[in-house]
């Protein structure tokens, strides 16, 4: 069973993190969920749901999720010897992205991201911000150069989405595709030459 760390920060777009956790839990992955204080607040504000109760309820069903304390730098995921396979921060605030970019392990989430980089594990950041200023772009560039993958929250429209769920599933499907996790969350692009 693969171990994946899912981080949720205070950027808008908590629904992406929620859906990713649901899909990975259902597929049997062992999950460590880390939410920043602002991440918990935005999750509750946008989804009218406490992340603690969401994770607890999902864990009762699947028995494979742990909600980590973001202030606990003694947690397993703070060490390279823990052996997780990937860290996905969705949504990723520009503040968290900057901390990771400059190697500031101020909390468990930024430390887990730092561990992913130093251990050559997958680090996926899903920023949800617009417009982007030069500092944001430079931080993303710096992280990309050292092995992080930036998958911005930019849904596609070629599959003719009919709901917000369709847009969310597209984004989560793209993340899963990058991790080589089979999914059917969105319709893949095929040759449309005869349709145009």
N, C-alpha and C positions, 0 to 999 in steps of 0.2 A: 504494500500500500504506500502510495506517495504521501509525503508530508508537505503541506503548503501553508504559508503564512499569508493571511489576508489582512491588510491594513485599511482602516477607514479614517480619513481626516476630515477637517472642517470645511472642505470645498463642497460646493453644491453638487449633487449627483449621488446621494446616498443609495438611491435605488439600484445603481450599478453594482455597488458592493453587496447589497442585500441579495440580489439575484445571483451573483457569482457564488456567494456562500451557499445558497440553496442548491444550486446545480452541483457544486463540488461535493457537498455533503451527501446528496442523493447518489452520486457516483462512487461514494465510499472512500474519498480522500480523507486523510487525517488532517484536520485544520486547527491552526492556532489563529484566533482572531484578535487583532489589536486595534483598539479605537482610541484616538486621542480624545481629550476632554471636549474640544470643539467638535470633533467627529461625532461624539455621542449626542451633543446638543443639536447639530444639524440633522443627524439621523432621526431624532425625535421630532424635530420641527417639520422636516420634509415628509416623513412617513407616518407621523402620529404613532410612533412605536419606539419603545425603549430597546436599545440594542441588547442589553443584558437579558431581558425577557425573550427577545427574538432568538438569541443564541441558545438560551436554556431550553426553550420549547423545541428547537431543531435538534439539539443534542439528545433530548429525551426520545426522539424518534430514531435518530441515526447512530447515536453513541460515538461520535467521532469528532467532536468540536470542543475546543477549550477557548474560553474568553480570557485572554491574558491581561494582566495589570500593566498598563503602559509605563508605570513608574518602577516596575520590578526588573532591574537589570540583572537579577540572579535567575531569571527564567531560562529554560532550556534554549529557546530560540536566540538568546543573546550570545551563544557560543557556536563557533564553527563545528565543534564536535557533536552538536545536536543532530545534524544530518538532514535538515529539511531540503526540499528540492527546488523551491521557488518562493519568492516574496512578491506579492502583487499588492500594490497600494492603489485602491480604487474607491472613491475619488482621491486624488493626490493634490493637496493644496500647494500653492507656490512656496509657502513657508517650509513645509516638510521637504519639498523638492530641493530647496536651497540648503537646508540642513544636511541632507544626504550628499548634495553636490560638494559641500565643503568638508565632509567627513565629520560632522558634529553629531556624535552619538549621545544626545541629551536625554533620550528616553528609549524605551524598548523598541519602538517602531523604527526609529532612525538607526538604532544599533543593529536590528535584524537586517535592514537594508544594507548596512555597511558590511555585515557578515556575508550576505549574499555576494556582494562584489568581491570581497577578499577571497572567498571560497570558490569563485567562478560558478556560482549558481545563478539561475535566472532571476533577474530583478525587473519587474514590469511596473511602470508608473503610468497611471491613467489621469493626466491632468485635466481639470475641467475649469478652464479660465478663458475669458476672452474680453478684450483683446489681449494679446501677449506683448509685454514690453521687452526691451533688449536684455534686461537682467534675466527674465524668465527664459528667454531663448538661449542665452549663454549658459545658464545652469542646465538646461536640457541637453545642449550640445556637449557640455563637459561630461555629463553622466553617460550620454550615448558613446562617447569616446572610450570610456572605461568599461563598457559592457552592458549597461542598462538598456532596456528597450522602452521606448516611449510610445504608448498607444493612446493618443488623445481621444477624448470622448467625442468622436465625430461619426455619427451613424450614417450609413449609406441609404440611398433611396431607390436604388435600382430594383429592389425586391418589393417595391410598392407597399410600404408599411401602412397599416390601417389603424394602429393604436400606439400608445406610448410603450406598451409591453413589447411590441414589435421592434421599436427603436432600441430599447434596453437589451432585448435578446440579441440583436445584431451586434452590439458592442461586446456583450459577454461572450458571444460566439467567437468573435475575433480574438479575444484574450485566450479562450480555450484552444482555438486553432493554433496560436503561437506556441502553446504548450504541448501540441500534438495530442490533445484530448478530444476524442471523437464526440461530436455533438450535432444536433440538427436544429439549432436554435434559430437559424436563418437560412434562406435559400441562397445557395452559392451561385456566383456568376457563371453562366454558360454562354456558348457562342450564340449571340442574338442576331447574327448577320441577316438572316431571312426575315426577322421581325422588324427591321428598321427600314 
